[in-house]
Amino acid sequence: MKKILVIEDDEDIAEIINLALAGKYLVKARTDNKELLEILENFQPDLVMLDYYIGQKNAHEIVEEIRAGAANKNLPFILFSGHQDIKRLAHEMGASAWLAKPFNLSDLYASIEIVLSKQA
């Protein structure tokens, strides 16, 4: 089973994504970016999904932190946000895909499948 790390500071959204993906993927949801490198090392996700704003950091800073490690240099991520310019932000950050909030579950599933199929 593929592993997905979800980083979303809204607990309700994190739980909904976790429930929506459970059974098809191994999911670990975090509502903060604390101990992120340790979580990545222990969980070893195939994909990271993250909101643009997580506490005091934005996704660009978090992705830089993730990709600083050699093991995570090419780890794909899906950016999601209610930011009005999400498409541009995702492109600038090198996101594998993006989802504008609010998004429906079919778009969530499709984005994940597209990104993970490119890894296979």
Backbone as CSV, one residue per row, in Angstrom:
resi,resn,N_x,N_y,N_z,CA_x,CA_y,CA_z,C_x,C_y,C_z
1,MET,0.836,-1.177,0.000,0.000,0.000,0.000,0.888,1.250,0.000
2,LYS,0.551,2.217,-0.829,1.287,3.477,-0.881,1.007,4.283,0.390
3,LYS,2.000,5.085,0.778,1.894,5.880,2.004,1.800,7.359,1.659
4,ILE,0.867,8.030,2.338,0.650,9.459,2.113,0.734,10.193,3.444
5,LEU,1.559,11.228,3.476,1.644,12.115,4.635,0.830,13.359,4.318
6,VAL,-0.147,13.664,5.167,-1.000,14.836,4.998,-0.628,15.848,6.075
7,ILE,-0.323,17.065,5.655,0.008,18.136,6.592,-1.020,19.237,6.393
8,GLU,-1.925,19.344,7.339,-3.056,20.285,7.268,-3.356,20.761,8.680
9,ASP,-3.295,22.074,8.921,-3.485,22.569,10.283,-4.946,22.626,10.729
10,ASP,-5.869,22.503,9.817,-7.284,22.428,10.188,-7.591,20.961,10.514
11,GLU,-7.830,20.683,11.788,-8.025,19.297,12.226,-9.184,18.606,11.516
12,ASP,-10.250,19.337,11.250,-11.408,18.737,10.574,-11.058,18.306,9.145
13,ILE,-10.359,19.173,8.423,-9.974,18.825,7.055,-8.987,17.664,7.061
14,ALA,-8.029,17.702,7.985,-7.054,16.602,8.086,-7.772,15.279,8.351
15,GLU,-8.758,15.294,9.216,-9.499,14.066,9.537,-10.331,13.590,8.347
16,ILE,-10.949,14.507,7.631,-11.751,14.135,6.457,-10.859,13.490,5.395
17,ILE,-9.691,14.095,5.138,-8.768,13.518,4.155,-8.309,12.145,4.620
18,ASN,-7.981,12.041,5.895,-7.545,10.755,6.460,-8.619,9.682,6.266
19,LEU,-9.852,10.017,6.598,-10.956,9.056,6.440,-11.197,8.717,4.973
20,ALA,-11.098,9.721,4.106,-11.355,9.500,2.678,-10.308,8.586,2.040
21,LEU,-9.084,8.625,2.563,-8.003,7.858,1.949,-7.728,6.529,2.652
22,ALA,-8.207,6.392,3.872,-7.958,5.172,4.651,-8.517,3.958,3.910
23,GLY,-7.787,2.872,3.974,-8.202,1.648,3.310,-7.534,1.473,1.961
24,LYS,-7.374,2.578,1.242,-6.703,2.514,-0.053,-5.225,2.866,0.076
25,TYR,-4.911,3.701,1.068,-3.542,4.136,1.316,-3.271,4.077,2.820
26,LEU,-1.993,3.995,3.174,-1.595,4.195,4.561,-1.413,5.695,4.723
27,VAL,-2.160,6.277,5.635,-2.171,7.727,5.773,-1.716,8.130,7.165
28,LYS,-0.876,9.139,7.216,-0.502,9.768,8.476,-0.836,11.233,8.299
29,ALA,-1.700,11.747,9.167,-2.100,13.153,9.095,-1.480,13.920,10.248
30,ARG,-0.918,15.074,9.931,-0.317,15.964,10.924,-0.982,17.321,10.824
31,THR,-1.185,17.955,11.975,-1.779,19.284,11.983,-0.732,20.362,12.249
32,ASP,0.531,19.964,12.246,1.627,20.921,12.393,2.845,20.390,11.636
33,ASN,3.903,21.163,11.635,5.103,20.731,10.930,6.228,20.386,11.909
34,LYS,5.878,20.114,13.138,6.869,19.756,14.148,7.366,18.330,13.906
35,GLU,8.658,18.148,14.130,9.296,16.838,13.991,9.083,16.239,12.598
36,LEU,8.974,17.088,11.606,8.643,16.660,10.257,9.688,15.715,9.671
37,LEU,10.960,16.057,9.835,12.006,15.211,9.248,12.030,13.833,9.904
38,GLU,11.779,13.781,11.192,11.715,12.492,11.884,10.530,11.663,11.382
39,ILE,9.404,12.315,11.186,8.213,11.630,10.669,8.488,11.092,9.264
40,LEU,9.113,11.905,8.429,9.443,11.471,7.070,10.370,10.262,7.093
41,GLU,11.364,10.302,7.956,12.314,9.199,8.033,11.641,7.913,8.511
42,ASN,10.769,8.025,9.490,10.111,6.837,10.042,8.972,6.320,9.163
43,PHE,8.189,7.210,8.595,7.014,6.819,7.814,7.366,6.532,6.348
44,GLN,8.320,7.259,5.801,8.765,7.133,4.415,7.596,7.162,3.420
45,PRO,6.915,8.303,3.340,5.754,8.395,2.451,6.140,8.379,0.978
46,ASP,5.189,7.963,0.167,5.342,8.008,-1.286,4.878,9.352,-1.833
47,LEU,4.115,10.076,-1.018,3.519,11.343,-1.428,3.258,12.190,-0.184
48,VAL,3.478,13.495,-0.310,3.123,14.440,0.745,2.042,15.350,0.195
49,MET,1.001,15.537,0.984,-0.051,16.492,0.637,-0.022,17.572,1.706
50,LEU,0.043,18.839,1.303,0.096,19.872,2.320,-0.643,21.128,1.928
51,ASP,-1.161,21.749,2.971,-1.837,23.022,2.842,-0.773,24.097,2.658
52,TYR,-1.147,25.208,2.057,-0.157,26.258,1.821,0.303,26.912,3.121
53,TYR,-0.604,27.118,4.052,-0.234,27.726,5.334,-0.353,26.695,6.442
54,ILE,0.759,26.462,7.145,0.768,25.563,8.303,1.385,26.342,9.455
55,GLY,0.548,26.837,10.333,1.058,27.609,11.461,1.820,28.833,10.981
56,GLN,3.056,28.962,11.435,3.874,30.123,11.095,4.678,29.940,9.809
57,LYS,4.600,28.771,9.195,5.354,28.517,7.972,4.402,28.359,6.790
58,ASN,4.927,28.661,5.607,4.130,28.354,4.424,4.711,27.107,3.773
59,ALA,4.004,26.579,2.828,4.387,25.306,2.208,5.751,25.386,1.525
60,HIS,6.088,26.540,0.980,7.378,26.685,0.316,8.519,26.389,1.296
61,GLU,8.435,26.922,2.500,9.459,26.674,3.521,9.485,25.205,3.937
62,ILE,8.318,24.627,4.070,8.224,23.223,4.490,8.799,22.303,3.413
63,VAL,8.476,22.566,2.158,8.988,21.741,1.062,10.509,21.862,0.967
64,GLU,11.045,23.056,1.160,12.500,23.224,1.162,13.136,22.384,2.262
65,GLU,12.510,22.386,3.430,13.010,21.596,4.555,12.965,20.100,4.218
66,ILE,11.865,19.662,3.630,11.713,18.249,3.262,12.755,17.850,2.222
67,ARG,12.895,18.648,1.197,13.772,18.295,0.076,15.252,18.523,0.361
68,ALA,15.580,19.099,1.505,16.988,19.292,1.871,17.668,17.946,2.111
69,GLY,16.895,16.963,2.544,17.451,15.629,2.764,17.520,14.857,1.461
70,ALA,18.620,14.168,1.243,18.822,13.433,-0.011,17.712,12.416,-0.267
71,ALA,17.228,11.762,0.780,16.204,10.726,0.614,14.871,11.302,0.131
72,ASN,14.649,12.589,0.358,13.363,13.217,0.017,13.463,14.209,-1.139
73,LYS,14.606,14.228,-1.784,14.851,15.226,-2.822,13.797,15.213,-3.932
74,ASN,13.322,14.038,-4.296,12.347,13.920,-5.387,10.963,13.487,-4.908
75,LEU,10.723,13.618,-3.614,9.429,13.230,-3.053,8.332,14.126,-3.630
76,PRO,7.336,13.545,-4.283,6.281,14.364,-4.877,5.348,14.932,-3.800
77,PHE,4.767,16.077,-4.113,3.791,16.651,-3.189,2.656,17.306,-3.954
78,ILE,1.522,17.291,-3.287,0.323,17.959,-3.796,0.041,19.118,-2.862
79,LEU,-0.054,20.296,-3.412,-0.346,21.500,-2.644,-1.839,21.761,-2.707
80,PHE,-2.445,22.061,-1.558,-3.842,22.468,-1.572,-4.012,23.702,-0.713
81,SER,-4.936,24.569,-1.119,-5.117,25.823,-0.405,-6.348,26.550,-0.917
82,GLY,-6.812,27.467,-0.088,-7.870,28.380,-0.492,-7.284,29.656,-1.085
83,HIS,-5.964,29.729,-1.181,-5.284,30.910,-1.735,-5.781,31.142,-3.155
84,GLN,-6.031,32.380,-3.497,-6.601,32.697,-4.812,-5.654,32.402,-5.970
85,ASP,-4.352,32.296,-5.690,-3.387,32.065,-6.760,-2.682,30.711,-6.578
86,ILE,-3.437,29.709,-6.176,-2.879,28.390,-5.861,-2.144,27.768,-7.044
87,LYS,-2.649,27.944,-8.230,-2.012,27.341,-9.403,-0.602,27.896,-9.601
88,ARG,-0.440,29.210,-9.502,0.866,29.835,-9.647,1.807,29.404,-8.520
89,LEU,1.317,29.407,-7.296,2.144,28.998,-6.158,2.639,27.563,-6.322
90,ALA,1.743,26.690,-6.718,2.104,25.285,-6.897,3.161,25.142,-7.987
91,HIS,2.992,25.865,-9.063,3.958,25.816,-10.166,5.327,26.317,-9.708
92,GLU,5.361,27.446,-9.012,6.625,28.016,-8.537,7.347,27.085,-7.567
93,MET,6.591,26.315,-6.794,7.180,25.421,-5.798,7.561,24.069,-6.379
94,GLY,7.138,23.791,-7.593,7.429,22.493,-8.192,6.511,21.396,-7.700
95,ALA,5.299,21.765,-7.332,4.323,20.770,-6.871,3.968,19.816,-8.002
96,SER,3.705,18.587,-7.647,3.298,17.580,-8.630,1.864,17.803,-9.080
97,ALA,1.066,18.402,-8.200,-0.338,18.710,-8.491,-0.814,19.731,-7.473
98,TRP,-1.992,20.275,-7.691,-2.570,21.219,-6.748,-4.080,21.048,-6.714
99,LEU,-4.649,21.419,-5.584,-6.101,21.386,-5.406,-6.533,22.687,-4.748
100,ALA,-7.512,23.352,-5.326,-8.059,24.568,-4.732,-9.134,24.179,-3.727
101,LYS,-9.049,24.736,-2.521,-10.074,24.488,-1.510,-11.258,25.383,-1.808
102,PRO,-12.448,24.926,-1.601,-12.789,23.554,-1.225,-12.712,22.640,-2.453
103,PHE,-12.247,21.424,-2.243,-12.160,20.469,-3.344,-13.058,19.279,-3.038
104,ASN,-13.479,18.581,-4.084,-14.317,17.406,-3.869,-13.444,16.156,-3.836
105,LEU,-13.991,15.092,-3.329,-13.221,13.864,-3.156,-12.775,13.259,-4.478
106,SER,-13.582,13.403,-5.526,-13.166,12.830,-6.809,-11.914,13.535,-7.336
107,ASP,-11.803,14.853,-7.127,-10.590,15.574,-7.525,-9.400,15.154,-6.663
108,LEU,-9.637,14.933,-5.387,-8.590,14.459,-4.478,-8.048,13.113,-4.950
109,TYR,-8.950,12.162,-5.187,-8.537,10.826,-5.633,-7.801,10.882,-6.976
110,ALA,-8.323,11.672,-7.902,-7.716,11.759,-9.234,-6.301,12.339,-9.152
111,SER,-6.132,13.379,-8.362,-4.805,13.990,-8.212,-3.804,13.003,-7.646
112,ILE,-4.207,12.279,-6.632,-3.317,11.304,-6.006,-2.942,10.215,-7.003
113,GLU,-3.928,9.693,-7.702,-3.664,8.622,-8.670,-2.714,9.075,-9.773
114,ILE,-2.905,10.288,-10.272,-2.031,10.802,-11.325,-0.598,10.921,-10.825
115,VAL,-0.433,11.502,-9.640,0.926,11.684,-9.099,1.587,10.345,-8.807
116,LEU,0.863,9.431,-8.172,1.456,8.145,-7.823,1.723,7.280,-9.056
117,SER,0.917,7.423,-10.102,1.146,6.634,-11.315,2.426,7.062,-12.020
118,LYS,2.822,8.305,-11.861,4.070,8.798,-12.460,5.281,8.211,-11.753
119,GLN,5.106,7.765,-10.515,6.188,7.180,-9.742,6.428,5.730,-10.107
120,ALA,5.397,5.072,-10.559,5.474,3.620,-10.785,6.446,3.223,-11.864
